[in-house]
Amino acid sequence: MTTAALPVTEAFFTDPYPLYRKLRDEAPVCRVELPDGAPAWLVTRYAEVRALLADPRLSVDKSNGNGSWRGFSLPPALDANLLNMDPPNHTRIRKLVSQAFTPRRVADLRPRIQSTADALLDALAGHSEADLVRDYAGPLPVAVISDLLGVPEADRHEFRSWTDTMFSPPPDDRAAAGRAVRTIHAYLEGLLAAKRAQPADDLLSALIAARDDDDRLTEDELTSLAFLLLFAGYENTVHAIGTALLTLLRRPGLATGPEHLGATIEELLRYEPPAPVLLRRFPTEDVEIAGVTVPRGETVLMVVGAANRDPDAFAEPDEVRPGRSGSHLTFGHGIHYCLAAPLARLELEVAIGTAVRRFPRLRLAVPADELGWRPSYRTRGLVALPVLLD
Ligand code: HEM
């Protein structure tokens, strides 16, 4: 069997879409070698990706893998999270936490998200230039998820730098990722102990009560859930805001007025998903995908970045057309569908709407082809977004 290596070139990180197109057209179920040397199957067409995300034969539980997946190694106290669980444990924990993210609960967060966005942009007033990733797209989601969970203000900056190191350790110090994980673990244990001693009106205190009073989750599950909410609440949203702003700056004609903003954001989410490759899945039996048999236990990666641009699902998919029909897969599909999609949409709406209102002459400070992208096939995010403000 031929196994092509997934490229780790700057050209691929800058623009992965030509490769996605080639895979979709020529090898929609393709065995590749990942940058860490592990083998995996990439699935790139919309129909298969969507069907597989709802297929119970694909498990996210690593014990169903054949051991070839290397991935990220976490201690048990962080690993017992929703993204590694199948039903029934997944169902139990998801139910517990999903009440915090209903559309009504999320709508209540709007004023606080708005005031955070305003304060971040106030801090830029009078400056002629800014890096909107560092100064805006980064701090906003950290503040939002920290407010929700009850992470004290003083700890937020550090949390961001640990998360960045965990996901993108410096190339000359890969061990930094492991150190960052240990630091986050120790931090979360301290935070949970503090909340236990002094409960407050926040989500972490509510989850602690669900553990201690009702015994509805184990201690490892509690710490893992806090970990997942913190990093899931941050990582994807930062990149989504950054790339959405870039697409808007490159297409100044896109409508961003209040009545059009929702549709524009939905289309930007389709166009540039911040997590173009979803979580690894392991078939619990041999499965046939578009005529190809994928053996049990091998790694399957759903490439939503490719599926979202499948011309069989979206006409002229490389065009940005707010209001088009069809539903993108940026938030996943099936039982692991993003728990906080309403919150993510609200954050994007406030972030983008406020930035363009506040700085109507916002434009790129460097040519778009000089922008740096995260060197990861799983993350679509800008390293920095230098802009001129006035
Ligand atoms: C634009 C921003 C976001 C995007 C694109 C996004 C995308 C996703 C995707 C694709 C999944 C499913 C992964 C898979 O099936 O492999 C997911 C799951 C999840 N997301 Fe988000 N997410 C975003 C923001 C957030 C925020 C703000 C939170 C807040 C806490 C969050 C919490 C979660 C959680 C807890 C899960 C796990 C759900 C489960 O396994 O049942 N996400 N997200």
Boltz pocket constraint, residues with backbone or C-beta under 6 A from the ligand:
constraints:
  - pocket:
      binder: B
      contacts: [[A, 82], [A, 83], [A, 94], [A, 145], [A, 228], [A, 229], [A, 230], [A, 232], [A, 233], [A, 234], [A, 236], [A, 237], [A, 240], [A, 273], [A, 274], [A, 275], [A, 278], [A, 279], [A, 280], [A, 329], [A, 330], [A, 331], [A, 332], [A, 333], [A, 335], [A, 336], [A, 337], [A, 338], [A, 339], [A, 340], [A, 341], [A, 343], [A, 344], [A, 345]]
      max_distance: 6.0
